[in-house]
Amino acid sequence: MRRATSPRTWVACLLLGLLASLPASAVTVTALSYDPAEDQLVMTIAYRGTHENHDFSVQWAECQRLDDARSQILGLLVDSAANDLARQNFTKELKVDLQGFACRPAKVTIRTSAGFFASVDIPPPPKKQIPAPVTDARNAP
């Protein structure tokens, strides 16, 4: 005896099959901080894919001056393998060097394509250390 299958069951199976083959679009920044010793933004990124070899970069928007002495800037986190199928969970640390970053002091907001936002305040650029003059004992009076 053959069992009748409802149209709802077919539609549900079809949707599940389509969802299982969608690319990874859920990229999340699980931690964002500023490392003053290295003058870097440090973020931990959680993402899904078939492999862990995703490279991430930040595309910066224009620096916006606020009413006080600070600025704000938005950075879009870009995944080099955004179309990778979402099969496994991975995490990766990304460090962004801020030497020469002109938009400072600033509130930096990182956004992902999935709509996740994280913000951190970064201070003015560190002052360059001028080395003390070296004295040579042989030339002392």
N, C-alpha and C positions, 0 to 999 in steps of 0.2 A: 504494500500500500504506500502510495506516495504522499508525502507531507506537503501541504500548501504553505508557501512562504509569502508573507505579506509584503506589500510594496515598501512599507516602512523599514523592514529588515534590510531590503536591498539598498535603500537609500542610505541607511546607517552604515552598512558595509562599504559602500562606495565612498562616503565621506571619510571614514576611518582610513581607507586606502590612500586617499588623496592627502590627508593630513600627515600620514607616515612618510610621504615622499617630499614634503616641503623642506626648503632650505632652512638653515639655522639663521634666525633673525633675532633671537633673544640674547643680546649681549648686555651684560650688567657690570657696572663698576661696584664692587663690593667694599672697596676701601679707597679713599683718596686723601692724600696728605701732602704736606710740604716738608722737604728735608732741607733745613737751613745749612747743614754742614756741606752738602753737595750742591745746593741751590738747584733742586730738582723737584718736580711734581712726581709723586709716586702713587701709582694706582694698581689695584688688584682687579683683574678682569675675569669674570666668569662667563663662559660661552659654551655652546654646544656645536658638535661637528663630528665628522668621521675620522679626523686626525687633529693633532694638537699644533700643527705647523701654521697657525694663523698669525699673521703679522698685523699689528695694530699701529695706527698713527693718528695724529690729531690735526684736523683742519681748523685753523683759527679764523674766527669772524673778526670784524673790525673792533678795535679798542674803543670803548665808550667812556668818556669822562663823566664822573658823578659830580654832584654839587660840592662835596668836600674834596679833600686832596686825593681821594682814591679814584680808581677806574674799575671797570668791569669788562670781562671778555668771555665769550662763549667759544668752546672748542667742541667740534664734532668728532667723536671717536669712530674711526673708520677701520673696518675689518677687511683684510685683503682677501679673505675667503668667505665672504658673506653668503655665497650660494652653496656652501658646503651643507650636506644633509645633516640634520640634527639627530645624531645617533648616541653620542657620549657627552658627558660633562667634563669640561676642562677649566683650569684657571691658569692665568699668566700674570706676571708682574711687568708693568711698563713704567719706565722712568723717562721723564721728559726734561731735558736740560733747559734751564731758564737763563743761562748766561746770554746776555745780549737781548733778552726779552724786554722790550721797551714799555709794555703796558704794566707799569708797577708804580706804587703798590696797587693791588687789584683784588677783586673778588673774581676768582676763576671758576667757571661752571663748565663741567664736562657733560655732554649729552650723547646718548647712544641712539642708533636708528630705531630701537624699540621704545624710545621715549623716556628712558631713565635719565635722571639729572642728579649730579652731585657737585657740591661747591666747596671751595677752600679759599681762605684769604692768604695771599702771598705778600710779603713785606717789600719795601724798596730794595733795590739791588744791594748786595753786600759791598761795603767799601773795600777797595783794593788795598791790600797790605803792602806798605812800602818797606822793603827790607832795610834794617839798620845798617849804617855804613860799617864796613869791615875795617878794623884798624890793624895795622901790621906792627907788631912789637919791635920789629927791626928798625922802623922809622920813627920810633918814639924819641922825644928830646931827652 
